[in-house]
């Protein structure tokens, strides 16, 4: 089933959800750069792909958001005692996923480096540091911590629904 239904999310929604989930968790390894200035296997393995994967996540989040809007009247109802909170958290997560890559690009550019995605230069190296871009780009790190907090909460609530409330919330997305 491609489309969502009142009982279960469709294959497209589930594909977007789990692909973005795996990529976002992979992006969290960038926090390892704060350990020994990234000079270890985590930094060497995941660091070089951080910008490119971030761009992919942003595009997937936009496509997923558009798909979600199209599926609005078909998808399962939120099984939560706090549906407005659940909706707000999802909205903030979408905002983070879409806003973080441009903010990260501003941060890189502000430091005087070119912005490259999969080896292609999107924004050329500036002649000198661009302070305003760096300053705005620092919001990227703040949103990263917000996203980590929300993802941990999202996983915790999904497991709570599955193991404590024993409802179908998690099963609908698997």
C-alpha positions in Angstrom: 0.0 0.0 0.0 1.6 3.3 -1.1 -0.8 5.7 0.5 -1.4 6.1 4.2 -4.6 4.7 5.7 -6.3 5.3 9.0 -4.8 2.1 10.3 -1.2 2.2 9.0 1.3 4.5 7.3 1.9 3.7 3.6 5.1 2.5 2.1 6.1 6.0 0.9 5.7 7.6 4.4 7.5 4.7 6.0 10.4 4.8 3.5 10.9 8.6 4.1 10.6 8.1 7.9 13.2 5.3 8.2 15.6 6.6 5.6 15.7 10.1 7.2 16.0 8.4 10.7 19.0 6.4 9.6 20.7 9.4 8.0 20.0 11.7 10.9 21.4 9.2 13.4 24.5 9.0 11.1 24.8 12.8 11.2 24.9 12.7 15.0 28.3 11.1 14.7 29.5 14.6 13.8 29.3 15.3 17.5 32.4 13.1 17.7 34.4 15.9 16.2 34.2 17.5 19.6 36.4 14.6 20.8 40.1 15.1 20.2 39.2 17.6 17.5 37.8 14.9 15.2 41.1 13.1 14.8 39.8 9.5 15.3 37.8 6.9 13.3 34.4 8.5 13.8 35.6 11.9 12.6 37.5 10.4 9.7 34.6 8.1 8.7 31.6 10.4 9.0 33.0 13.9 8.9 33.7 14.2 5.2 30.1 13.3 4.3 28.4 15.5 6.8 27.5 18.4 4.5 26.5 16.1 1.6 24.3 13.9 3.8 22.8 17.0 5.4 21.7 18.3 1.9 20.1 14.9 1.1 18.3 15.0 4.5 17.0 18.5 3.7 15.6 17.4 0.3 14.1 14.2 1.8 12.5 16.2 4.6 10.9 18.6 2.0 9.6 15.7 -0.1 8.3 14.0 3.1 6.6 17.1 4.2 4.9 17.6 0.8 3.9 13.9 0.8 2.6 14.3 4.4 0.4 17.2 3.4 -1.0 15.2 0.5 -1.8 12.3 2.9 -3.3 14.6 5.6 -6.8 13.2 5.4 -5.7 9.6 5.1 -3.0 9.1 7.7 -3.6 7.5 11.1 -4.7 9.7 13.9 -2.2 10.6 16.6 -2.7 8.3 19.6 -1.5 10.7 22.2 -3.0 12.3 25.3 -1.2 15.4 24.0 -1.8 15.6 20.3 -0.9 19.3 20.0 2.4 18.6 21.7 3.1 15.7 19.3 2.2 17.9 16.3 4.4 20.7 17.6 7.4 18.4 18.1 7.0 17.0 14.6 6.9 20.5 13.2 10.0 21.5 15.1 11.8 18.4 13.8 10.8 19.2 10.2 12.0 22.8 10.8 15.4 21.6 12.1 15.9 19.1 9.2 15.1 21.8 6.6 16.8 24.8 8.2 20.1 23.2 9.4 21.8 22.6 6.0 21.5 26.2 4.9 22.6 27.4 8.3 25.6 24.9 8.2 26.5 26.2 4.7 26.5 29.8 6.1 28.7 28.7 8.9 31.2 27.0 6.5 31.1 30.0 4.1 31.5 32.4 7.0 34.7 30.6 8.1 36.1 31.3 4.6 35.6 27.9 3.0 33.7 26.8 -0.1 30.5 24.8 0.4 30.7 21.5 -1.4 28.0 18.8 -1.8 29.3 15.5 -3.1 32.4 17.2 -4.3 30.6 19.9 -6.3 31.1 23.5 -5.2 27.8 25.1 -4.4 29.1 28.3 -2.9 32.6 29.4 -3.9 35.3 30.2 -1.3 34.9 33.8 -0.2 37.9 36.2 -0.5 37.8 36.6 3.3 35.8 35.4 6.3 32.2 36.6 6.2 31.3 37.4 9.8 27.5 37.8 9.4 27.3 34.4 7.7 29.4 32.8 10.5 27.2 34.4 13.1 23.9 33.3 11.6 25.5 29.9 10.8 26.1 29.3 14.5 22.4 28.5 14.8 23.2 25.2 13.1 24.8 23.9 16.3 21.9 25.1 18.4 19.4 23.4 16.2 21.5 20.2 16.2 21.2 20.0 20.0 17.5 20.7 19.7 17.1 17.9 17.1 19.1 15.5 19.3 16.8 16.2 22.2 13.7 15.8 20.1 14.9 12.6 18.4 15.6 11.0 21.8 12.2 12.1 23.0 10.6 10.8 19.8 12.2 7.4 20.2 11.4 7.3 23.9 7.7 8.1 23.3 7.4 5.5 20.5 8.8 2.9 22.8 6.5 4.0 25.6 3.5 3.6 23.3 4.7 0.2 22.3 5.8 -1.3 25.6 3.8 0.6 28.2 0.6 1.7 26.5 0.7 -1.3 24.2 -1.1 0.5 21.4 -0.3 0.5 17.6 1.6 3.7 17.4 5.0 2.1 16.6 3.5 -0.8 14.6 1.9 1.6 12.2 5.3 2.9 11.2 7.0 -0.4 10.8 
